Amino acid sequence: MNTFDPDKMASEVSRIETEMGKTGFWDDRERAEDFVSRLKELKAKLDPVGRLGNDIRQLRELAAMEGSSGDPAML
């Protein structure tokens, strides 16, 4: 059974991006394409989670601003 582990996935993204930055990465085209494919797969899973986390932070900030302002228009 596979579990969703964003920290492990982010670590793999970082590792792949580092590998892609190395001289000669594209010399082995098949290997490079495998890396790119895996990177796209990981980002497709992680990006929505990152956006959701960002949305939650923004909503919390807005709620805090509304609570401290006492302005009904802010609600």
Predicted model as a PDB file, atoms N, CA, C, CB and O in Angstrom, pLDDT in the B-factor column:
MODEL        1                                                                  
ATOM      1  N   MET A   1       0.848  -1.183   0.000  1.00 59.00           N  
ATOM      2  CA  MET A   1       0.000   0.000   0.000  1.00 59.00           C  
ATOM      3  C   MET A   1       0.895   1.247   0.000  1.00 59.00           C  
ATOM      4  CB  MET A   1      -0.966  -0.002   1.233  1.00 59.00           C  
ATOM      5  O   MET A   1       1.815   1.353   0.810  1.00 59.00           O  
ATOM      6  N   ASN A   2       0.628   2.158  -0.882  1.00 70.00           N  
ATOM      7  CA  ASN A   2       1.372   3.416  -0.953  1.00 70.00           C  
ATOM      8  C   ASN A   2       0.719   4.448  -0.048  1.00 70.00           C  
ATOM      9  CB  ASN A   2       1.441   3.938  -2.407  1.00 70.00           C  
ATOM     10  O   ASN A   2      -0.504   4.576  -0.013  1.00 70.00           O  
ATOM     11  N   THR A   3       1.544   5.176   0.678  1.00 81.00           N  
ATOM     12  CA  THR A   3       1.022   6.261   1.493  1.00 81.00           C  
ATOM     13  C   THR A   3       1.514   7.579   0.908  1.00 81.00           C  
ATOM     14  CB  THR A   3       1.455   6.109   2.983  1.00 81.00           C  
ATOM     15  O   THR A   3       2.578   7.649   0.294  1.00 81.00           O  
ATOM     16  N   PHE A   4       0.729   8.599   1.112  1.00 85.00           N  
ATOM     17  CA  PHE A   4       1.071   9.930   0.617  1.00 85.00           C  
ATOM     18  C   PHE A   4       1.982  10.582   1.648  1.00 85.00           C  
ATOM     19  CB  PHE A   4      -0.214  10.800   0.355  1.00 85.00           C  
ATOM     20  O   PHE A   4       1.544  10.923   2.747  1.00 85.00           O  
ATOM     21  N   ASP A   5       3.232  10.753   1.293  1.00 91.00           N  
ATOM     22  CA  ASP A   5       4.230  11.337   2.194  1.00 91.00           C  
ATOM     23  C   ASP A   5       4.831  12.567   1.518  1.00 91.00           C  
ATOM     24  CB  ASP A   5       5.348  10.295   2.561  1.00 91.00           C  
ATOM     25  O   ASP A   5       5.830  12.453   0.808  1.00 91.00           O  
ATOM     26  N   PRO A   6       4.223  13.760   1.733  1.00 90.00           N  
ATOM     27  CA  PRO A   6       4.684  14.960   1.050  1.00 90.00           C  
ATOM     28  C   PRO A   6       6.136  15.317   1.339  1.00 90.00           C  
ATOM     29  CB  PRO A   6       3.816  16.105   1.425  1.00 90.00           C  
ATOM     30  O   PRO A   6       6.830  15.814   0.453  1.00 90.00           O  
ATOM     31  N   ASP A   7       6.604  15.077   2.545  1.00 91.00           N  
ATOM     32  CA  ASP A   7       8.001  15.391   2.873  1.00 91.00           C  
ATOM     33  C   ASP A   7       8.962  14.523   2.064  1.00 91.00           C  
ATOM     34  CB  ASP A   7       8.257  15.196   4.379  1.00 91.00           C  
ATOM     35  O   ASP A   7       9.955  15.015   1.527  1.00 91.00           O  
ATOM     36  N   LYS A   8       8.660  13.242   1.983  1.00 95.00           N  
ATOM     37  CA  LYS A   8       9.496  12.328   1.215  1.00 95.00           C  
ATOM     38  C   LYS A   8       9.444  12.691  -0.273  1.00 95.00           C  
ATOM     39  CB  LYS A   8       9.045  10.863   1.434  1.00 95.00           C  
ATOM     40  O   LYS A   8      10.462  12.645  -0.964  1.00 95.00           O  
ATOM     41  N   MET A   9       8.260  13.048  -0.756  1.00 94.00           N  
ATOM     42  CA  MET A   9       8.103  13.419  -2.159  1.00 94.00           C  
ATOM     43  C   MET A   9       8.860  14.710  -2.469  1.00 94.00           C  
ATOM     44  CB  MET A   9       6.615  13.579  -2.507  1.00 94.00           C  
ATOM     45  O   MET A   9       9.501  14.818  -3.514  1.00 94.00           O  
ATOM     46  N   ALA A  10       8.788  15.683  -1.568  1.00 94.00           N  
ATOM     47  CA  ALA A  10       9.510  16.951  -1.766  1.00 94.00           C  
ATOM     48  C   ALA A  10      11.013  16.711  -1.768  1.00 94.00           C  
ATOM     49  CB  ALA A  10       9.137  17.972  -0.666  1.00 94.00           C  
ATOM     50  O   ALA A  10      11.748  17.352  -2.520  1.00 94.00           O  
ATOM     51  N   SER A  11      11.463  15.796  -0.936  1.00 96.00           N  
ATOM     52  CA  SER A  11      12.880  15.445  -0.902  1.00 96.00           C  
ATOM     53  C   SER A  11      13.305  14.819  -2.229  1.00 96.00           C  
ATOM     54  CB  SER A  11      13.171  14.480   0.264  1.00 96.00           C  
ATOM     55  O   SER A  11      14.393  15.097  -2.733  1.00 96.00           O  
ATOM     56  N   GLU A  12      12.449  13.980  -2.783  1.00 96.00           N  
ATOM     57  CA  GLU A  12      12.764  13.358  -4.069  1.00 96.00           C  
ATOM     58  C   GLU A  12      12.783  14.400  -5.187  1.00 96.00           C  
ATOM     59  CB  GLU A  12      11.746  12.251  -4.392  1.00 96.00           C  
ATOM     60  O   GLU A  12      13.628  14.338  -6.081  1.00 96.00           O  
ATOM     61  N   VAL A  13      11.846  15.362  -5.137  1.00 97.00           N  
ATOM     62  CA  VAL A  13      11.831  16.452  -6.117  1.00 97.00           C  
ATOM     63  C   VAL A  13      13.159  17.195  -6.065  1.00 97.00           C  
ATOM     64  CB  VAL A  13      10.648  17.427  -5.852  1.00 97.00           C  
ATOM     65  O   VAL A  13      13.769  17.468  -7.099  1.00 97.00           O  
ATOM     66  N   SER A  14      13.596  17.516  -4.872  1.00 97.00           N  
ATOM     67  CA  SER A  14      14.856  18.229  -4.694  1.00 97.00           C  
ATOM     68  C   SER A  14      16.033  17.425  -5.246  1.00 97.00           C  
ATOM     69  CB  SER A  14      15.081  18.543  -3.215  1.00 97.00           C  
ATOM     70  O   SER A  14      16.912  17.973  -5.910  1.00 97.00           O  
ATOM     71  N   ARG A  15      16.040  16.141  -4.969  1.00 97.00           N  
ATOM     72  CA  ARG A  15      17.111  15.263  -5.450  1.00 97.00           C  
ATOM     73  C   ARG A  15      17.119  15.216  -6.977  1.00 97.00           C  
ATOM     74  CB  ARG A  15      16.946  13.839  -4.871  1.00 97.00           C  
ATOM     75  O   ARG A  15      18.178  15.288  -7.601  1.00 97.00           O  
ATOM     76  N   ILE A  16      15.947  15.096  -7.567  1.00 97.00           N  
ATOM     77  CA  ILE A  16      15.856  15.037  -9.030  1.00 97.00           C  
ATOM     78  C   ILE A  16      16.299  16.362  -9.641  1.00 97.00           C  
ATOM     79  CB  ILE A  16      14.413  14.699  -9.476  1.00 97.00           C  
ATOM     80  O   ILE A  16      17.035  16.372 -10.628  1.00 97.00           O  
ATOM     81  N   GLU A  17      15.864  17.467  -9.070  1.00 97.00           N  
ATOM     82  CA  GLU A  17      16.253  18.774  -9.607  1.00 97.00           C  
ATOM     83  C   GLU A  17      17.756  18.989  -9.503  1.00 97.00           C  
ATOM     84  CB  GLU A  17      15.515  19.894  -8.873  1.00 97.00           C  
ATOM     85  O   GLU A  17      18.364  19.577 -10.397  1.00 97.00           O  
ATOM     86  N   THR A  18      18.354  18.517  -8.422  1.00 97.00           N  
ATOM     87  CA  THR A  18      19.807  18.605  -8.281  1.00 97.00           C  
ATOM     88  C   THR A  18      20.490  17.778  -9.358  1.00 97.00           C  
ATOM     89  CB  THR A  18      20.250  18.133  -6.884  1.00 97.00           C  
ATOM     90  O   THR A  18      21.446  18.229  -9.988  1.00 97.00           O  
ATOM     91  N   GLU A  19      19.996  16.575  -9.562  1.00 96.00           N  
ATOM     92  CA  GLU A  19      20.554  15.689 -10.586  1.00 96.00           C  
ATOM     93  C   GLU A  19      20.430  16.316 -11.976  1.00 96.00           C  
ATOM     94  CB  GLU A  19      19.847  14.320 -10.556  1.00 96.00           C  
ATOM     95  O   GLU A  19      21.346  16.219 -12.792  1.00 96.00           O  
ATOM     96  N   MET A  20      19.302  16.951 -12.234  1.00 95.00           N  
ATOM     97  CA  MET A  20      19.067  17.570 -13.542  1.00 95.00           C  
ATOM     98  C   MET A  20      20.019  18.741 -13.801  1.00 95.00           C  
ATOM     99  CB  MET A  20      17.619  18.048 -13.640  1.00 95.00           C  
ATOM    100  O   MET A  20      20.298  19.081 -14.950  1.00 95.00           O  
ATOM    101  N   GLY A  21      20.504  19.342 -12.738  1.00 95.00           N  
ATOM    102  CA  GLY A  21      21.408  20.470 -12.877  1.00 95.00           C  
ATOM    103  C   GLY A  21      22.860  20.083 -13.112  1.00 95.00           C  
ATOM    104  O   GLY A  21      23.708  20.938 -13.369  1.00 95.00           O  
ATOM    105  N   LYS A  22      23.134  18.811 -13.025  1.00 95.00           N  
ATOM    106  CA  LYS A  22      24.508  18.350 -13.189  1.00 95.00           C  
ATOM    107  C   LYS A  22      24.906  18.332 -14.665  1.00 95.00           C  
ATOM    108  CB  LYS A  22      24.678  16.954 -12.577  1.00 95.00           C  
ATOM    109  O   LYS A  22      24.095  18.060 -15.550  1.00 95.00           O  
ATOM    110  N   THR A  23      26.177  18.630 -14.893  1.00 96.00           N  
ATOM    111  CA  THR A  23      26.737  18.564 -16.246  1.00 96.00           C  
ATOM    112  C   THR A  23      26.590  17.147 -16.778  1.00 96.00           C  
ATOM    113  CB  THR A  23      28.231  19.002 -16.260  1.00 96.00           C  
ATOM    114  O   THR A  23      26.872  16.174 -16.078  1.00 96.00           O  
ATOM    115  N   GLY A  24      26.150  17.045 -18.006  1.00 95.00           N  
ATOM    116  CA  GLY A  24      26.022  15.742 -18.646  1.00 95.00           C  
ATOM    117  C   GLY A  24      24.710  15.037 -18.388  1.00 95.00           C  
ATOM    118  O   GLY A  24      24.510  13.911 -18.845  1.00 95.00           O  
ATOM    119  N   PHE A  25      23.806  15.685 -17.656  1.00 95.00           N  
ATOM    120  CA  PHE A  25      22.527  15.050 -17.331  1.00 95.00           C  
ATOM    121  C   PHE A  25      21.810  14.568 -18.592  1.00 95.00           C  
ATOM    122  CB  PHE A  25      21.631  16.024 -16.558  1.00 95.00           C  
ATOM    123  O   PHE A  25      21.258  13.468 -18.612  1.00 95.00           O  
ATOM    124  N   TRP A  26      21.817  15.372 -19.621  1.00 94.00           N  
ATOM    125  CA  TRP A  26      21.074  15.051 -20.838  1.00 94.00           C  
ATOM    126  C   TRP A  26      21.846  14.131 -21.781  1.00 94.00           C  
ATOM    127  CB  TRP A  26      20.710  16.324 -21.562  1.00 94.00           C  
ATOM    128  O   TRP A  26      21.342  13.794 -22.853  1.00 94.00           O  
ATOM    129  N   ASP A  27      23.043  13.723 -21.411  1.00 96.00           N  
ATOM    130  CA  ASP A  27      23.825  12.823 -22.264  1.00 96.00           C  
ATOM    131  C   ASP A  27      23.133  11.462 -22.429  1.00 96.00           C  
ATOM    132  CB  ASP A  27      25.234  12.627 -21.675  1.00 96.00           C  
ATOM    133  O   ASP A  27      23.195  10.852 -23.496  1.00 96.00           O  
ATOM    134  N   ASP A  28      22.486  11.005 -21.380  1.00 95.00           N  
ATOM    135  CA  ASP A  28      21.720   9.754 -21.443  1.00 95.00           C  
ATOM    136  C   ASP A  28      20.244  10.149 -21.517  1.00 95.00           C  
ATOM    137  CB  ASP A  28      22.014   8.808 -20.188  1.00 95.00           C  
ATOM    138  O   ASP A  28      19.571  10.304 -20.498  1.00 95.00           O  
ATOM    139  N   ARG A  29      19.769  10.306 -22.733  1.00 96.00           N  
ATOM    140  CA  ARG A  29      18.424  10.853 -22.960  1.00 96.00           C  
ATOM    141  C   ARG A  29      17.323  10.009 -22.300  1.00 96.00           C  
ATOM    142  CB  ARG A  29      18.156  10.958 -24.458  1.00 96.00           C  
ATOM    143  O   ARG A  29      16.386  10.556 -21.719  1.00 96.00           O  
ATOM    144  N   GLU A  30      17.437   8.702 -22.390  1.00 97.00           N  
ATOM    145  CA  GLU A  30      16.395   7.840 -21.811  1.00 97.00           C  
ATOM    146  C   GLU A  30      16.328   8.015 -20.295  1.00 97.00           C  
ATOM    147  CB  GLU A  30      16.661   6.358 -22.161  1.00 97.00           C  
ATOM    148  O   GLU A  30      15.241   8.133 -19.728  1.00 97.00           O  
ATOM    149  N   ARG A  31      17.472   8.032 -19.651  1.00 96.00           N  
ATOM    150  CA  ARG A  31      17.527   8.231 -18.196  1.00 96.00           C  
ATOM    151  C   ARG A  31      16.987   9.612 -17.839  1.00 96.00           C  
ATOM    152  CB  ARG A  31      18.980   8.067 -17.669  1.00 96.00           C  
ATOM    153  O   ARG A  31      16.221   9.753 -16.886  1.00 96.00           O  
ATOM    154  N   ALA A  32      17.382  10.623 -18.594  1.00 96.00           N  
ATOM    155  CA  ALA A  32      16.921  11.990 -18.342  1.00 96.00           C  
ATOM    156  C   ALA A  32      15.403  12.079 -18.475  1.00 96.00           C  
ATOM    157  CB  ALA A  32      17.600  12.977 -19.312  1.00 96.00           C  
ATOM    158  O   ALA A  32      14.744  12.730 -17.664  1.00 96.00           O  
ATOM    159  N   GLU A  33      14.855  11.436 -19.481  1.00 97.00           N  
ATOM    160  CA  GLU A  33      13.405  11.464 -19.669  1.00 97.00           C  
ATOM    161  C   GLU A  33      12.678  10.768 -18.528  1.00 97.00           C  
ATOM    162  CB  GLU A  33      13.032  10.811 -20.993  1.00 97.00           C  
ATOM    163  O   GLU A  33      11.587  11.185 -18.140  1.00 97.00           O  
ATOM    164  N   ASP A  34      13.276   9.710 -17.989  1.00 97.00           N  
ATOM    165  CA  ASP A  34      12.694   9.036 -16.816  1.00 97.00           C  
ATOM    166  C   ASP A  34      12.664   9.982 -15.617  1.00 97.00           C  
ATOM    167  CB  ASP A  34      13.498   7.755 -16.465  1.00 97.00           C  
ATOM    168  O   ASP A  34      11.678  10.036 -14.882  1.00 97.00           O  
ATOM    169  N   PHE A  35      13.752  10.726 -15.428  1.00 96.00           N  
ATOM    170  CA  PHE A  35      13.820  11.685 -14.334  1.00 96.00           C  
ATOM    171  C   PHE A  35      12.754  12.774 -14.502  1.00 96.00           C  
ATOM    172  CB  PHE A  35      15.224  12.315 -14.260  1.00 96.00           C  
ATOM    173  O   PHE A  35      12.055  13.123 -13.551  1.00 96.00           O  
ATOM    174  N   VAL A  36      12.642  13.299 -15.715  1.00 96.00           N  
ATOM    175  CA  VAL A  36      11.677  14.365 -15.991  1.00 96.00           C  
ATOM    176  C   VAL A  36      10.255  13.857 -15.774  1.00 96.00           C  
ATOM    177  CB  VAL A  36      11.845  14.895 -17.433  1.00 96.00           C  
ATOM    178  O   VAL A  36       9.417  14.559 -15.208  1.00 96.00           O  
ATOM    179  N   SER A  37       9.992  12.641 -16.224  1.00 97.00           N  
ATOM    180  CA  SER A  37       8.670  12.045 -16.047  1.00 97.00           C  
ATOM    181  C   SER A  37       8.334  11.900 -14.566  1.00 97.00           C  
ATOM    182  CB  SER A  37       8.599  10.679 -16.743  1.00 97.00           C  
ATOM    183  O   SER A  37       7.227  12.231 -14.140  1.00 97.00           O  
ATOM    184  N   ARG A  38       9.283  11.407 -13.790  1.00 97.00           N  
ATOM    185  CA  ARG A  38       9.064  11.242 -12.346  1.00 97.00           C  
ATOM    186  C   ARG A  38       8.864  12.601 -11.674  1.00 97.00           C  
ATOM    187  CB  ARG A  38      10.256  10.495 -11.697  1.00 97.00           C  
ATOM    188  O   ARG A  38       8.023  12.737 -10.785  1.00 97.00           O  
ATOM    189  N   LEU A  39       9.627  13.596 -12.092  1.00 97.00           N  
ATOM    190  CA  LEU A  39       9.486  14.937 -11.527  1.00 97.00           C  
ATOM    191  C   LEU A  39       8.090  15.493 -11.791  1.00 97.00           C  
ATOM    192  CB  LEU A  39      10.551  15.880 -12.107  1.00 97.00           C  
ATOM    193  O   LEU A  39       7.464  16.056 -10.893  1.00 97.00           O  
ATOM    194  N   LYS A  40       7.609  15.338 -13.003  1.00 97.00           N  
ATOM    195  CA  LYS A  40       6.260  15.809 -13.348  1.00 97.00           C  
ATOM    196  C   LYS A  40       5.204  15.094 -12.513  1.00 97.00           C  
ATOM    197  CB  LYS A  40       5.980  15.596 -14.848  1.00 97.00           C  
ATOM    198  O   LYS A  40       4.254  15.715 -12.035  1.00 97.00           O  
ATOM    199  N   GLU A  41       5.373  13.804 -12.343  1.00 95.00           N  
ATOM    200  CA  GLU A  41       4.436  13.013 -11.548  1.00 95.00           C  
ATOM    201  C   GLU A  41       4.384  13.508 -10.097  1.00 95.00           C  
ATOM    202  CB  GLU A  41       4.830  11.528 -11.586  1.00 95.00           C  
ATOM    203  O   GLU A  41       3.307  13.695  -9.531  1.00 95.00           O  
ATOM    204  N   LEU A  42       5.549  13.714  -9.517  1.00 96.00           N  
ATOM    205  CA  LEU A  42       5.617  14.182  -8.132  1.00 96.00           C  
ATOM    206  C   LEU A  42       5.008  15.572  -7.985  1.00 96.00           C  
ATOM    207  CB  LEU A  42       7.066  14.194  -7.645  1.00 96.00           C  
ATOM    208  O   LEU A  42       4.240  15.822  -7.057  1.00 96.00           O  
ATOM    209  N   LYS A  43       5.351  16.474  -8.900  1.00 95.00           N  
ATOM    210  CA  LYS A  43       4.828  17.844  -8.811  1.00 95.00           C  
ATOM    211  C   LYS A  43       3.318  17.878  -9.014  1.00 95.00           C  
ATOM    212  CB  LYS A  43       5.511  18.744  -9.845  1.00 95.00           C  
ATOM    213  O   LYS A  43       2.631  18.703  -8.412  1.00 95.00           O  
ATOM    214  N   ALA A  44       2.799  16.995  -9.852  1.00 94.00           N  
ATOM    215  CA  ALA A  44       1.354  16.938 -10.071  1.00 94.00           C  
ATOM    216  C   ALA A  44       0.617  16.544  -8.791  1.00 94.00           C  
ATOM    217  CB  ALA A  44       1.025  15.947 -11.195  1.00 94.00           C  
ATOM    218  O   ALA A  44      -0.531  16.935  -8.584  1.00 94.00           O  
ATOM    219  N   LYS A  45       1.278  15.777  -7.944  1.00 93.00           N  
ATOM    220  CA  LYS A  45       0.689  15.378  -6.668  1.00 93.00           C  
ATOM    221  C   LYS A  45       0.909  16.428  -5.585  1.00 93.00           C  
ATOM    222  CB  LYS A  45       1.267  14.048  -6.220  1.00 93.00           C  
ATOM    223  O   LYS A  45       0.026  16.674  -4.763  1.00 93.00           O  
ATOM    224  N   LEU A  46       2.080  17.042  -5.588  1.00 93.00           N  
ATOM    225  CA  LEU A  46       2.429  17.988  -4.520  1.00 93.00           C  
ATOM    226  C   LEU A  46       1.843  19.390  -4.718  1.00 93.00           C  
ATOM    227  CB  LEU A  46       3.927  18.092  -4.414  1.00 93.00           C  
ATOM    228  O   LEU A  46       1.479  20.044  -3.740  1.00 93.00           O  
ATOM    229  N   ASP A  47       1.749  19.852  -5.946  1.00 93.00           N  
ATOM    230  CA  ASP A  47       1.291  21.224  -6.192  1.00 93.00           C  
ATOM    231  C   ASP A  47      -0.093  21.519  -5.618  1.00 93.00           C  
ATOM    232  CB  ASP A  47       1.278  21.492  -7.671  1.00 93.00           C  
ATOM    233  O   ASP A  47      -0.270  22.572  -5.005  1.00 93.00           O  
ATOM    234  N   PRO A  48      -1.090  20.630  -5.788  1.00 92.00           N  
ATOM    235  CA  PRO A  48      -2.401  20.926  -5.190  1.00 92.00           C  
ATOM    236  C   PRO A  48      -2.346  21.015  -3.658  1.00 92.00           C  
ATOM    237  CB  PRO A  48      -3.409  19.857  -5.601  1.00 92.00           C  
ATOM    238  O   PRO A  48      -3.051  21.821  -3.050  1.00 92.00           O  
ATOM    239  N   VAL A  49      -1.511  20.189  -3.051  1.00 88.00           N  
ATOM    240  CA  VAL A  49      -1.363  20.221  -1.587  1.00 88.00           C  
ATOM    241  C   VAL A  49      -0.754  21.556  -1.158  1.00 88.00           C  
ATOM    242  CB  VAL A  49      -0.478  19.034  -1.092  1.00 88.00           C  
ATOM    243  O   VAL A  49      -1.187  22.158  -0.175  1.00 88.00           O  
ATOM    244  N   GLY A  50       0.244  22.007  -1.898  1.00 89.00           N  
ATOM    245  CA  GLY A  50       0.875  23.296  -1.593  1.00 89.00           C  
ATOM    246  C   GLY A  50      -0.095  24.449  -1.748  1.00 89.00           C  
ATOM    247  O   GLY A  50      -0.116  25.361  -0.922  1.00 89.00           O  
ATOM    248  N   ARG A  51      -0.907  24.414  -2.810  1.00 92.00           N  
ATOM    249  CA  ARG A  51      -1.892  25.482  -3.014  1.00 92.00           C  
ATOM    250  C   ARG A  51      -2.936  25.479  -1.904  1.00 92.00           C  
ATOM    251  CB  ARG A  51      -2.578  25.329  -4.381  1.00 92.00           C  
ATOM    252  O   ARG A  51      -3.343  26.537  -1.423  1.00 92.00           O  
ATOM    253  N   LEU A  52      -3.366  24.290  -1.500  1.00 92.00           N  
ATOM    254  CA  LEU A  52      -4.350  24.188  -0.428  1.00 92.00           C  
ATOM    255  C   LEU A  52      -3.775  24.739   0.876  1.00 92.00           C  
ATOM    256  CB  LEU A  52      -4.798  22.725  -0.242  1.00 92.00           C  
ATOM    257  O   LEU A  52      -4.455  25.477   1.588  1.00 92.00           O  
ATOM    258  N   GLY A  53      -2.553  24.394   1.185  1.00 90.00           N  
ATOM    259  CA  GLY A  53      -1.909  24.926   2.389  1.00 90.00           C  
ATOM    260  C   GLY A  53      -1.803  26.434   2.345  1.00 90.00           C  
ATOM    261  O   GLY A  53      -2.005  27.103   3.359  1.00 90.00           O  
ATOM    262  N   ASN A  54      -1.490  26.972   1.189  1.00 92.00           N  
ATOM    263  CA  ASN A  54      -1.408  28.419   1.011  1.00 92.00           C  
ATOM    264  C   ASN A  54      -2.773  29.069   1.232  1.00 92.00           C  
ATOM    265  CB  ASN A  54      -0.877  28.759  -0.392  1.00 92.00           C  
ATOM    266  O   ASN A  54      -2.880  30.096   1.903  1.00 92.00           O  
ATOM    267  N   ASP A  55      -3.812  28.462   0.661  1.00 93.00           N  
ATOM    268  CA  ASP A  55      -5.175  28.986   0.831  1.00 93.00           C  
ATOM    269  C   ASP A  55      -5.575  28.996   2.301  1.00 93.00           C  
ATOM    270  CB  ASP A  55      -6.180  28.151   0.017  1.00 93.00           C  
ATOM    271  O   ASP A  55      -6.175  29.959   2.780  1.00 93.00           O  
ATOM    272  N   ILE A  56      -5.247  27.936   3.008  1.00 94.00           N  
ATOM    273  CA  ILE A  56      -5.581  27.852   4.433  1.00 94.00           C  
ATOM    274  C   ILE A  56      -4.877  28.951   5.221  1.00 94.00           C  
ATOM    275  CB  ILE A  56      -5.200  26.471   4.996  1.00 94.00           C  
ATOM    276  O   ILE A  56      -5.490  29.583   6.081  1.00 94.00           O  
ATOM    277  N   ARG A  57      -3.593  29.188   4.936  1.00 93.00           N  
ATOM    278  CA  ARG A  57      -2.861  30.260   5.622  1.00 93.00           C  
ATOM    279  C   ARG A  57      -3.501  31.619   5.353  1.00 93.00           C  
ATOM    280  CB  ARG A  57      -1.388  30.275   5.178  1.00 93.00           C  
ATOM    281  O   ARG A  57      -3.646  32.431   6.268  1.00 93.00           O  
ATOM    282  N   GLN A  58      -3.882  31.866   4.108  1.00 92.00           N  
ATOM    283  CA  GLN A  58      -4.497  33.143   3.761  1.00 92.00           C  
ATOM    284  C   GLN A  58      -5.844  33.320   4.460  1.00 92.00           C  
ATOM    285  CB  GLN A  58      -4.675  33.250   2.248  1.00 92.00           C  
ATOM    286  O   GLN A  58      -6.165  34.415   4.923  1.00 92.00           O  
ATOM    287  N   LEU A  59      -6.626  32.253   4.535  1.00 89.00           N  
ATOM    288  CA  LEU A  59      -7.913  32.338   5.228  1.00 89.00           C  
ATOM    289  C   LEU A  59      -7.734  32.607   6.719  1.00 89.00           C  
ATOM    290  CB  LEU A  59      -8.706  31.051   5.027  1.00 89.00           C  
ATOM    291  O   LEU A  59      -8.502  33.363   7.315  1.00 89.00           O  
ATOM    292  N   ARG A  60      -6.727  31.991   7.313  1.00 89.00           N  
ATOM    293  CA  ARG A  60      -6.446  32.234   8.729  1.00 89.00           C  
ATOM    294  C   ARG A  60      -6.040  33.692   8.960  1.00 89.00           C  
ATOM    295  CB  ARG A  60      -5.337  31.286   9.227  1.00 89.00           C  
ATOM    296  O   ARG A  60      -6.457  34.313   9.938  1.00 89.00           O  
ATOM    297  N   GLU A  61      -5.225  34.228   8.052  1.00 88.00           N  
ATOM    298  CA  GLU A  61      -4.817  35.633   8.168  1.00 88.00           C  
ATOM    299  C   GLU A  61      -6.018  36.567   8.034  1.00 88.00           C  
ATOM    300  CB  GLU A  61      -3.764  35.974   7.100  1.00 88.00           C  
ATOM    301  O   GLU A  61      -6.143  37.538   8.780  1.00 88.00           O  
ATOM    302  N   LEU A  62      -6.893  36.270   7.086  1.00 83.00           N  
ATOM    303  CA  LEU A  62      -8.094  37.091   6.915  1.00 83.00           C  
ATOM    304  C   LEU A  62      -8.995  37.015   8.140  1.00 83.00           C  
ATOM    305  CB  LEU A  62      -8.868  36.651   5.671  1.00 83.00           C  
ATOM    306  O   LEU A  62      -9.538  38.028   8.579  1.00 83.00           O  
ATOM    307  N   ALA A  63      -9.153  35.824   8.686  1.00 81.00           N  
ATOM    308  CA  ALA A  63      -9.979  35.653   9.879  1.00 81.00           C  
ATOM    309  C   ALA A  63      -9.381  36.422  11.051  1.00 81.00           C  
ATOM    310  CB  ALA A  63     -10.121  34.160  10.234  1.00 81.00           C  
ATOM    311  O   ALA A  63     -10.116  37.036  11.824  1.00 81.00           O  
ATOM    312  N   ALA A  64      -8.079  36.398  11.191  1.00 82.00           N  
ATOM    313  CA  ALA A  64      -7.430  37.137  12.275  1.00 82.00           C  
ATOM    314  C   ALA A  64      -7.600  38.629  12.091  1.00 82.00           C  
ATOM    315  CB  ALA A  64      -5.946  36.789  12.354  1.00 82.00           C  
ATOM    316  O   ALA A  64      -7.815  39.357  13.060  1.00 82.00           O  
ATOM    317  N   MET A  65      -7.506  39.093  10.849  1.00 78.00           N  
ATOM    318  CA  MET A  65      -7.684  40.518  10.584  1.00 78.00           C  
ATOM    319  C   MET A  65      -9.118  40.950  10.897  1.00 78.00           C  
ATOM    320  CB  MET A  65      -7.335  40.840   9.118  1.00 78.00           C  
ATOM    321  O   MET A  65      -9.345  42.020  11.461  1.00 78.00           O  
ATOM    322  N   GLU A  66     -10.069  40.115  10.529  1.00 75.00           N  
ATOM    323  CA  GLU A  66     -11.472  40.444  10.782  1.00 75.00           C  
ATOM    324  C   GLU A  66     -11.743  40.484  12.269  1.00 75.00           C  
ATOM    325  CB  GLU A  66     -12.401  39.434  10.103  1.00 75.00           C  
ATOM    326  O   GLU A  66     -12.445  41.371  12.754  1.00 75.00           O  
ATOM    327  N   GLY A  67     -11.193  39.533  12.989  1.00 71.00           N  
ATOM    328  CA  GLY A  67     -11.428  39.454  14.419  1.00 71.00           C  
ATOM    329  C   GLY A  67     -10.829  40.618  15.174  1.00 71.00           C  
ATOM    330  O   GLY A  67     -11.373  41.031  16.198  1.00 71.00           O  
ATOM    331  N   SER A  68      -9.738  41.150  14.703  1.00 73.00           N  
ATOM    332  CA  SER A  68      -9.066  42.231  15.416  1.00 73.00           C  
ATOM    333  C   SER A  68      -9.556  43.605  14.985  1.00 73.00           C  
ATOM    334  CB  SER A  68      -7.578  42.136  15.209  1.00 73.00           C  
ATOM    335  O   SER A  68      -9.333  44.592  15.688  1.00 73.00           O  
ATOM    336  N   SER A  69     -10.222  43.678  13.833  1.00 68.00           N  
ATOM    337  CA  SER A  69     -10.608  44.987  13.327  1.00 68.00           C  
ATOM    338  C   SER A  69     -11.882  45.517  13.965  1.00 68.00           C  
ATOM    339  CB  SER A  69     -10.781  44.926  11.843  1.00 68.00           C  
ATOM    340  O   SER A  69     -12.031  46.727  14.136  1.00 68.00           O  
ATOM    341  N   GLY A  70     -12.801  44.628  14.318  1.00 69.00           N  
ATOM    342  CA  GLY A  70     -14.082  45.058  14.862  1.00 69.00           C  
ATOM    343  C   GLY A  70     -14.957  45.715  13.808  1.00 69.00           C  
ATOM    344  O   GLY A  70     -16.019  46.249  14.131  1.00 69.00           O  
ATOM    345  N   ASP A  71     -14.533  45.685  12.565  1.00 71.00           N  
ATOM    346  CA  ASP A  71     -15.278  46.309  11.453  1.00 71.00           C  
ATOM    347  C   ASP A  71     -16.185  45.259  10.822  1.00 71.00           C  
ATOM    348  CB  ASP A  71     -14.301  46.918  10.377  1.00 71.00           C  
ATOM    349  O   ASP A  71     -15.700  44.269  10.273  1.00 71.00           O  
ATOM    350  N   PRO A  72     -17.522  45.472  10.898  1.00 70.00           N  
ATOM    351  CA  PRO A  72     -18.445  44.504  10.315  1.00 70.00           C  
ATOM    352  C   PRO A  72     -18.264  44.365   8.801  1.00 70.00           C  
ATOM    353  CB  PRO A  72     -19.874  44.904  10.625  1.00 70.00           C  
ATOM    354  O   PRO A  72     -18.582  43.318   8.238  1.00 70.00           O  
ATOM    355  N   ALA A  73     -17.757  45.408   8.136  1.00 71.00           N  
ATOM    356  CA  ALA A  73     -17.560  45.338   6.691  1.00 71.00           C  
ATOM    357  C   ALA A  73     -16.451  44.340   6.360  1.00 71.00           C  
ATOM    358  CB  ALA A  73     -17.220  46.734   6.117  1.00 71.00           C  
ATOM    359  O   ALA A  73     -16.441  43.757   5.276  1.00 71.00           O  
ATOM    360  N   MET A  74     -15.534  44.146   7.277  1.00 65.00           N  
ATOM    361  CA  MET A  74     -14.444  43.211   7.057  1.00 65.00           C  
ATOM    362  C   MET A  74     -14.966  41.787   6.974  1.00 65.00           C  
ATOM    363  CB  MET A  74     -13.404  43.330   8.165  1.00 65.00           C  
ATOM    364  O   MET A  74     -14.419  40.967   6.237  1.00 65.00           O  
ATOM    365  N   LEU A  75     -16.011  41.488   7.718  1.00 61.00           N  
ATOM    366  CA  LEU A  75     -16.608  40.158   7.713  1.00 61.00           C  
ATOM    367  C   LEU A  75     -17.159  39.880   6.325  1.00 61.00           C  
ATOM    368  CB  LEU A  75     -17.724  40.033   8.790  1.00 61.00           C  
ATOM    369  O   LEU A  75     -17.713  38.808   6.084  1.00 61.00           O  
TER     370      LEU A  75                                                      
ENDMDL                                                                          
END                                                                             
